[in-house]
Amino acid sequence: MRPSQRPLVLAACCALLTACGASELPPSEEPPAQLEDPCAPHGHIHREPTGDWCHCDRGYRAPEQQLVCEVDPDYKPREGFDFGDDGVHACWHVDNGPYATVTASESRMPRADAFHTLYTVNLRPVEGGQYTGTFQFKAFGTGDFIVYLSQNVPFAVREGERVVASVAEKPTTACSGLQHMIGLELTERVVYTFTLGPTSLEQLRMVTEYFP
């Protein structure tokens, strides 16, 4: 083959390979489809090493051995929230303990869920001379919880990105060490986050009680 013929031969080969698809890139892989939530629309699934389970909304329940949220025939709509002794027992912990201290930071969320314990909660500074802090709380039962605070400050509860609304709030006059009560409905095994502030206070005291 003469040197002058080589470019023509190479061009013909390239055209043939292109026609056969040899130079085409492999098709891009589709992203894996998100698994549907079998507990929706009346709850959401918790996928854990010990097994998946449904966290159902109020008024629904998960049957045994099934990942679904069905209507709870025994559910009765709440008529108010029972604050019990209005903080008398919580005030006992102010004087008698047990006591614990947790300090908020940007890099971690310390746990503040010990049973019937008076926590001293140290908040971290943010802009404008304010303080805030987020803490983990793993519910040790399903039912009503009351959070007692030494002052009425902004208080938010979340489960992941979901906001958990408080059922009721009111002041307490059982003792000077605790001034405000917040009623919640929480679910056993679920890890929530409690966020306090922003507030001008650097430190608060907190007790959480469970009423099954």
N, C-alpha and C positions, 0 to 999 in steps of 0.2 A: 504494500500500500504506500502510495506516494504521500509525503508529508502534507501536501496541499489538500488531501482528501480526509485527513484525520478530523478536523473541526466538523465536517459534515456528518461523519459517522457518529461522533459524540452527541451532536444535536439530535440526531434521529433516535439514539438510545434514550436520551432524556425524555423525549416526547413520548416514546413507547412506555416508559416506566410511569410517567404521569397519567397516561390514559388508563393504565392498569391499576392505578391507585397506590402504587408502591411508595410514592413520596408523600402520601397523605398522613397527617398526624393521627394517632389513635384518638377515638372519641373521648371527650372528657368524662370522668366518672361523675355520676349524679350524687349529690350529698345524701347521706342516709336519711331516710324519712324519720321524723320524730314519732316515737311511740305514742299512740293515743292513750289518754288517761281513762282507764276503765271505771274510775270512780266518778267522773264528771257526768252530768253537770251539777250534781248536788254534793260535791266533795272533791277531794284531790288525793292522789296516791302518794304514799311514802315508800320509797324504795330503799330498803335497809339490808345489811348483810344477813340479818336474822330472818328476813322475809318481807315481802311487800304487804302493805295493809292500807285500807281506806280511812282517811280522816274525813268524816262526813259532816255536812253542815248541820246546824241546829234543826231538829225536826226530822232528821234522817238517821239511818243506822246501817251498819255493814253486817250482813248475815255471816255466820261462821263459815269459814272455808270458801268464801266468795269475795271477789274484788268488785264490789258494786255498792252504791249507796241507794237504799230504798227508803220509802216513807216509814217512819217509826209510828206504829199505831198507838203506842203508849205515850207519845209526846203531848204535853199540855203546854200551850203558850204561857210564858211567864207573866205574872201579874206583880210587877215590882220586884225589888231585890231585897233579900233579908240580910241586914247587917248584924243580926244576932245581938250580942251584948254591946254593940256600938263601941268596941275597942277596949273593953275592960280587961279581957285576957291578954290582948296585945300589949297593953300598958304594964301588965305584970312582967313581961320580958324586958321592959325598959329598966326596971329596978333589979331584976334577977337573972337576966341573960337567958340562954347563952349568947355570947357576943362574937361578932366577926367583923372584919374590916376588908373592904374591897376598894381598889383604886382604878379609876378608868384611865384608858390610854387610847391612842389612835390605832395601835398595832394589835390589840387583843381585846376580847370581851370576857372579863373575869366572871365566874359563876357566882350567883347570889341566890341560891335556891335551897339552902339548908333549912331543915324543918323547924318552924317556930324559933327563929333566931333573929335577934336584933342586929341588923347590919349598920355599921357606919360606912357611908358611901362617899368616897372622895371623888369629886368631879374634876375634869380637866378644863383648863382655860381655853376659851375661844375668843373670837373678835368682840370688841366692844365691852370688855370687862365682864363678859358672861362666862358661865361654866355649864358643861354638859357631860354626860357619860352614858354609855350603853353597856348593859350587863346581860349575861345569859341566864335564863330561868327554865329549867326542865321540870315540867309539871309532874308531880308525883301522884296524881289522881285525876279523875274526870269529874268535873262539877264546878261549884262556885269557889272562887278564891277572892280574898280581900287583901289588898295592898295598903298598908298603913304608912303614911309619910309624916315626917316631923314638920313639914311645911307643904302648903298647896302650891306645887310647881307643875309646869308642863310635864306630862307623863304619857308616853306612847308605847304601845305593845305591837310587835310584829311577829309573824311566823314566816321567815324568809322575807319575801317582798310583800306579803299580804298584811294589811293593817287589821289588827284585832280590836274591834271597838269595845270600849268599856260599857258595862251594863248600867252602872249607876255610880254616882259620886256624892259624897256629903262630908261635912266637917264632923269631927269628934271632939267631945269635951271630957273624955274619960280621964285624961291626964295631960300635963303640959308638954310631955315629951313627944306625943303624936297628935297631929292636928287635922289630918285629912285621911279619908278612906276612899278607895276605888274598888268597885265590884267588877269581877271578870268571870267569864265562863271559859275554862281551859280544858284541854284534853290530855290525858295521861300519855307519857312517853314523848310528847311533842316538846321540842326545844324552842322557846320563845326568846325574844330580846325585849328588855325593858330599857327605854331611853328616858332619862330624866334631864330636864332643862330644854332650852337655855334658861338660866336663872342667875341672879346675882350672888347666890349662895355657893360657896366652895364645897360645902359638906352637908349631907342630909343623913337622917336615920330612917330605916325602913324595916318593917316586919311584914311577912306574907303568911297568911293562914288559909287553910283548906277546909271547906265545908262540903262534904260529899252529899 
